[in-house]
Each structure stands twice: as structure tokens, then as C-alpha cells.
Amino acid sequence: MAKFLMYVGVALASSGKRPTAFTALDAKGRSLAIGSGTLADALAFAAGAGSALLALTPPLRIRALRSAEPAPESPSLLPETSEESTPPLAATFQRVGYVNFSPEDESLRQWLETDAESAFERWLGHPPLPGNTLEGRIQRQLILADLDLDVPDAMEFFEEITRFKLLRGQLPYEKILSLAELNAYAAAAIARLCDQSPDRVQQIQPRMFLPM
């Protein structure tokens, strides 16, 4: 039985050039919202949820290694200081009412960490195609569809390709989600699994979960 009404996936930007993406699913995997913007936008969305399990990708410490750039900050949401042992963003989630995920905890707003790239590899059974390519994004979108998530049918991309459109470079790119959006969907899917099908996830670290 589902404990949460909403599952939120947040894909943190790897640099200042790419926006943070976030999405929300209901208990049946239907899409409730999808957006992109600053980290503050994602936090504001999460803060407005009454009952939600939020999954963040990539994990905070992995992200710190991947990029030396600081995360975008909002004076109204991000704390000015935090304990050295607690990453600033983790302290922010606590500030807006989210506690670390635990199946035994009855809190209505909880959060966990995951890694979308590792999740896609586990779901696929082998390393996926590069995410910065069109074929890699199509592959990931098909994986999400196989998980019964409410994502656009990636195969419609091919149905709309004609010789005329190819010659003119008019391809239906809008049918395929961005890599950040795909990662956000993957994170939300893992949050949903943690709540509804705990036997299909593996706890890697105290706050880190991946699909089996």
C-alpha cells in the first residue's frame, strides 16, 4: 500500500549551463508535473507538497566530485551555514520539512538519494548508450515506458520522420525528453519503488537507493 501521495524526482544540474529538472508522479506512475529551472524552483515545488517521497540524483557527494561549481542558491530557501558533517542541500531539505527516508518512519515528507545513470544500467542489464546523444535519450525513455511511467512514446519520433523532414532537418525532437528530465523521471520512479515495492530496490548507503 502506498504511503505517499506523490513521488518527486529532482535531477540536479551538473553545471550552471544546464537547468535542474524535476518531475512528480502519483501512486500509479502518472505524471503530475514536470519542470526545469533553478535549484530554488525545484525546492519551492518540493516545499509545497503535502505528502511526498523525493529522490535526488546524482547523490550529493558524487555531484560534488563531478562539478566544482557551487549549486544555485536562494536566500529564502538555502541556509547560510550548515554543520560540516551535513551537506548544505541536505540541511535545506530538513529546513523545508523533509526527513531522511525510512520505511518505518511515518513522516509525510521524506527524501532519499539515487543515481539515475546507475539505475538505467541496472534496468537495462548493461551500460546504456551515452546520455548526451539522441539515441541514448530514446533508449532511456523506452526504459521508463517499460516501467509503466507516464512518459511520451519515444517510438512516435520515428513515425514522424519522412525523407522531406530529414532533408530539411525538421525532426520531431519534442517527442524526446531532455537528459535532465529523463534522470528526474528515473529518480521519481525509484522513490515510487522504495515506497510500493521495497523488494525491488537495494539500499547502497544510509540514504542511497538503487533498483535491483
Protein Blocks (a to p, Z undefined) as FASTA:
>chain_A
ZZbfbdcdddddfbfkbccddddddfkopafbdcdddfklmmmmmmmpmbdcddddddfk
lmmmmpmcdcdddfklmcfbdcfklcfklmmmmmnopacddfkbccfbdcddddfklmmm
mmnopacddfkbmklmmmmmmmmmmnopacddfklmmmmpcfklmmnopacfklpccfkl
mmmmmmmmmmmmmmmmmmlcccfbfkbccdZZ
